[in-house]
Amino acid sequence: MNNRNAGRSSAGGPGRSPSNDDHGPSSNRVLIVSDSPINRIVIARTLERIYLKPQAVASSAAVKALNDSRPVMVIIDGPMQGDAFDALLSELDRQRSASERNLPRTVLIDGSVQRSDTPPAGLIDAVAIKPITPDVLQPVVERLVKDIRGT
């Protein structure tokens, strides 16, 4: 009678899904920075489709969220200007400089290919052009995730 229940509560039993920590404690976390609630939802749903854990915030909360969650990627729905954007870029630069793997990687979602106010190339790993759809964003994110996990 006792043998029937043996092993059912073991952590490695059959049917157990793989750990989310296979590539480090925060390898699936992605911070989305957008002042548009609709864009935050669209981007978050796209990331969930490829098994990432999105956290979406407005630009005013971006620096705090970046420091609290320590994501492997930040997606910025731009163009963003002003103090909130400058503070975010400064913190991204600081974290990337301190990281051996140059994390977090950064994706800028922008409305045009050529802009004079685009952040420095050293801070942006990829640019996705609006309108943002899963077909546009997903390949960009998957390429960066593959690069992160391969290093």
Disulfide bonds with the S-S distance in Angstrom:
none
